[in-house]
């Protein structure tokens, strides 16, 4: 089974994670805090600690040959999204099978 990596594992991310787990995929999610990591582990989701606002924390993300779901919100202001840039820079040279980018409902 193809591994799944979720960035932005809020409501929508957790729903996708449950579906992927039910289909037999190993699911890992990026967690910024200890509390978030505990909640994700309680759902059977593996955790990688990191913060999209701290690019030095994004080394070794498990994206090679995986399905990546990107649900993280952009920053509150500005014209670009440095979080996406930090993620793409962190995975340079390591190719996922697919990346699904879906905006978050928190943006609206």
WOBEL-V103666 format. One line per field, one symbol per residue. psi: psi as a letter, one per 20 degrees, with the letter a starting at -180 (. if undefined). burial: b if it has 24 or more other ideal C-beta (glycine too) atoms within 12 Angstrom, else e. A space follows every 50 residues. Layout:
psi=???
burial=???
This chain:
psi=qpqpppomlbggghggggggghjjqppqqpphrggggggghhijpqpppr piinhijjqkpmipkrpppojpqrrhrrirnhggggghghjpioorhqpo pprqiih.
burial=eebbbbbbbbebbbebbeebbeeebebbbbbbeeebeeebeebebbbbbb bbeeeeebeebbbeebbbbbbbbbeeeeeeeebbebbbebbeeeebeebe eeeeeeee
